[in-house]
Amino acid sequence: MVGGIFGGPIGSAIGGAVGGAIEGGGDSKDSGQAEAFEQALGSFAMQIANDAMADFDEVMAETEEDA
């Protein structure tokens, strides 16, 4: 499932952690890994969104200067 995207042992670990979180099963180690992955993924998504917003703001500023 999710782990297949990344491949290899990293993908297996991620897939297992996310799968355990989705299914609600697993031990506390899997739960902790899933929570850590979710936090890292959220941080990464916020960084991408912030970069995109900064690019948008820059383009809008250039557009206002041209008008």
C-alpha positions in Angstrom: 0.0 0.0 0.0 1.7 3.2 1.1 5.1 1.6 1.6 5.1 0.5 -2.1 5.6 4.1 -3.1 8.9 4.4 -1.3 10.1 0.8 -1.9 12.7 -1.2 -0.1 13.0 -1.6 3.7 12.1 2.1 4.3 8.9 1.6 2.4 8.1 -1.5 4.3 8.6 0.3 7.6 6.5 3.2 6.5 3.8 1.0 5.1 3.7 -1.1 8.2 3.5 1.9 10.5 0.8 3.6 8.4 -1.1 0.4 7.9 -1.1 -0.3 11.7 -2.3 3.2 12.3 -5.1 2.9 9.8 -6.2 -0.5 11.0 -5.9 0.6 14.6 -3.9 -2.4 15.5 -0.3 -3.1 16.4 1.9 -2.5 19.4 3.0 0.8 20.8 6.1 0.7 18.7 4.1 0.7 15.5 1.8 3.3 16.9 4.8 5.6 17.8 6.3 5.1 14.3 3.0 5.9 12.7 2.6 9.1 14.8 6.2 10.2 14.0 5.6 9.5 10.3 2.4 11.5 10.4 4.1 14.5 12.1 7.0 14.4 9.6 4.6 14.1 6.6 2.6 17.1 8.0 5.7 19.1 8.4 6.8 18.3 4.9 3.4 19.3 3.5 3.4 22.6 5.4 6.9 23.4 4.0 5.7 22.7 0.4 2.6 24.8 1.0 4.6 27.7 2.5 7.1 27.6 -0.5 4.2 27.6 -3.0 2.6 30.6 -1.1 5.9 32.5 -1.2 6.2 31.9 -4.9 2.6 33.1 -5.4 3.2 36.2 -3.4 6.3 37.0 -5.4 4.5 36.6 -8.7 1.6 38.8 -7.4 4.1 41.5 -6.3 5.7 41.5 -9.8 2.2 41.7 -11.4 1.3 44.7 -9.3 4.6 46.4 -10.3 3.9 45.8 -14.0 0.4 47.3 -13.7 
